[in-house]
């Protein structure tokens, strides 16, 4: 299959943009603007349950990049008045010094937090000192009954660098996989993205995108943004012809 989108941005930057659904029009990433489809329905229901049910206090969600994990965690953080942290930012938090003695950097970050929201657990740095900090932080929240929501790429047992005790604890709570790799889910997400950009997106343009663009969500988001910006620049409505122009497909069968 011909691929017209060769994302020049790193997957880190793109997954951040897509996962939180960083739309230029919608500024709040909550449950109300999360795109619910077959592959993420259970995770969405579990997240709402965690936010509203006093009997549940632990959720772990996992799935590939671009499946909406960060959006859900952001919604939970807002709903629970929690504190969010992604292990993508671990180097910034620790300033590269993971073995330093002194107060826990993670504990300081979550000081007085009402809920523990941890993203990208698969990127946990491979240092025993950090594992100990995480285990102690988790226990502090869990034993006090405060809510905990965590995400990663894989199921708990497949996470690298994780303490075995924490792996077991994660399995005690709600666990759900997120996957938006089917075309129906992709269509729903593209339509929602277009709607939040106040952009009319014809079905034949979506068909063309699914046919010609790499089918991962970050690439589709990049293509949609390219089409939108091109339409604004030339002051024309989005059509199949315009989409092909924007994506360089005019001479592709």
HUVENZI-V566713 format. One line per field, one symbol per residue. ss: DSSP state (~ for helix, > for strand, _ for the rest). A space follows every 10 residues. Layout:
ss: ???
//
This chain:
ss: __________ ~~~~~~~~~_ __________ ~~~_______ ~~~~~~~~~~ ~~_____>>> >>>_____~~ ~~~~~~~~~~ __>>>>~~~~ ~~~~______ ____~~~~~_ ____>>>>>_ ~~~____~~~ ~~~~~~~~~~ ~~~___>>>> >>___~~~__ ___~~~~~~~ ~~_>>>>>__ __~~~~~~~~ ~~~~~~____ __~~~~~~~~ ~~____~~~~ ~~~~~~~~~~ ~~~~_____~ ~~~~~~~___ ___
//
